[in-house]
Amino acid sequence: MDQINKFGKDSMDMAMNSFGAWTKNAQAIASEVADYSKKSFEHSAAAWEKLIGAKSLEKAVEVQSEYLKSSYEDFIAQSTKLGELYVDLAKEAYKPFEGVLAKTAAMK
């Protein structure tokens, strides 16, 4: 009976630790997405103002090209950062179960 209770407690501890890691990393991802969205909106508004103020077609094309280039670079950087955050989430959520999986593999 003691072994069953210990197993139940250990299982609950692993689940809670995994849930805690999931929550912490999900908050980091949500915060990162919100920050990127805000930055992207501000960048778009600034580019729009420059575009409206362009005195020639050449200047308008230049403003638009700069905006597209920087937007693409920001998007790639953000995608990379989010990818890393998702990898961290998976690693952290898996950690509490490593010991159990190692014991299970050793039993085979």
ChimeraX attribute file (.defattr): number of C-alpha atoms within 10 A of each C-alpha:
attribute: neighborCount
match mode: 1-to-1
recipient: residues
	/A:1	6
	/A:2	7
	/A:3	8
	/A:4	9
	/A:5	10
	/A:6	11
	/A:7	12
	/A:8	12
	/A:9	12
	/A:10	14
	/A:11	15
	/A:12	12
	/A:13	13
	/A:14	20
	/A:15	16
	/A:16	14
	/A:17	18
	/A:18	21
	/A:19	15
	/A:20	14
	/A:21	21
	/A:22	20
	/A:23	14
	/A:24	13
	/A:25	20
	/A:26	15
	/A:27	12
	/A:28	16
	/A:29	19
	/A:30	12
	/A:31	12
	/A:32	16
	/A:33	15
	/A:34	12
	/A:35	12
	/A:36	15
	/A:37	12
	/A:38	12
	/A:39	13
	/A:40	15
	/A:41	12
	/A:42	12
	/A:43	14
	/A:44	15
	/A:45	12
	/A:46	12
	/A:47	18
	/A:48	16
	/A:49	11
	/A:50	16
	/A:51	19
	/A:52	10
	/A:53	12
	/A:54	15
	/A:55	10
	/A:56	10
	/A:57	10
	/A:58	10
	/A:59	14
	/A:60	18
	/A:61	13
	/A:62	14
	/A:63	19
	/A:64	15
	/A:65	12
	/A:66	13
	/A:67	19
	/A:68	14
	/A:69	11
	/A:70	12
	/A:71	15
	/A:72	12
	/A:73	12
	/A:74	15
	/A:75	14
	/A:76	12
	/A:77	12
	/A:78	15
	/A:79	13
	/A:80	12
	/A:81	14
	/A:82	17
	/A:83	13
	/A:84	13
	/A:85	17
	/A:86	17
	/A:87	13
	/A:88	15
	/A:89	20
	/A:90	15
	/A:91	14
	/A:92	19
	/A:93	22
	/A:94	16
	/A:95	14
	/A:96	20
	/A:97	15
	/A:98	12
	/A:99	11
	/A:100	14
	/A:101	11
	/A:102	10
	/A:103	10
	/A:104	10
	/A:105	9
	/A:106	8
	/A:107	7
	/A:108	5
